[in-house]
């Protein structure tokens, strides 16, 4: 009788620590759940920012113009664009920094 109890206890201990529904498996699953919850929160925040950007593009003409200028390099009709290479402007060429 004692042997049956001992073997049952060993079996129970073995399955509770190493089986499909073991404590170790449960702990891993809880860690994975926490990581997924953090990832979901990060994606919710990213979606919020993207929704704000979409709303701005749909409703704010200045946002559309800023994107057209900065990202697409577009200019308005009759505008003149001057491009300077940083190597072409040297200290002492008669240029001063803004605010000085």
N, C-alpha and C positions, 0 to 999 in steps of 0.2 A: 504494500500500500504506500509506504514511504517513497519507494522507487517511482511509482506512478505519479505521485505528487511532485517529486523532484523533476522528473522528465517533463511534466506539464508546465512547471514553472520555467524550466529552461526553454521550452518551446515558446511559451508566451513571451519571455524576455527576448528571444531571438526574433520573433515576428514583430514585436513592438519596436525594435531598434532597426531592423533591416528590411522589413517587408514593404509592399506597395503602400500600405497605410501606416508606415512607421513614423516614429517621432522625428527621425532625421529627414525623411521625405517631407513631412509636414513643415519642418523648419525651413527647408529649402524653398518650398512652395510659398511660405509667408514672405521670405526675402524676395522672391521673384514678384510676388504681388505688390510689394512695396516699390520695387523698381518700375513696374508697369504703371503704378499710380503716379509716380514722379514724372514718368515720360508723358502720361496723359495730361498732367498739369502743364508741362512745358509746351505740349502741342496746343492746349487750350489758349495759352498766352500768345503763342505764335499766330493762331487763328484770329484772336482778338486784334492783334496788330495788323494783320492782313486785311481784316474787315474794315478797319479804320482807313487804311490806305486806299482800298477800293472805293469807299464812300468819298474820300477826298478827291479822287480822280473823277468820280461821277459828278460831284457837286461844285468843285472849286477849280475855276479856269486857271488860276495862278499855279496850282499844283500840276496841271497838265502842261503848262508852259515851262515850268521848272524841269519837269521830266524830259520834255522835248529838247530843252537846251543842254541839260547836264548829261543825260544818258544817250541821247540820239545825236547831239551836236548840231541841232537845227538853229537857225537864226531867222529873225523877222526880215521881211522884204525891206530893202534899202538900208539895212544895218551893215556897218563895216566892222569886221573882226580883225583884231591885231593879235598875232601869236608871237610870243617871245620865248626863245629858248633860255633856260636859266644860265647857260654858259655864255650867252651873248651879253648879258647884263652883268657888269662887274662893279664892285664898289669904286667910287671915284669917277664914274661915267657921267656924273651930273644928276643921277637919280637918288632920291632919298626914300626911305621906308615911310609908309603911311603912319601918321601919328607922331612924326619927329620933326 
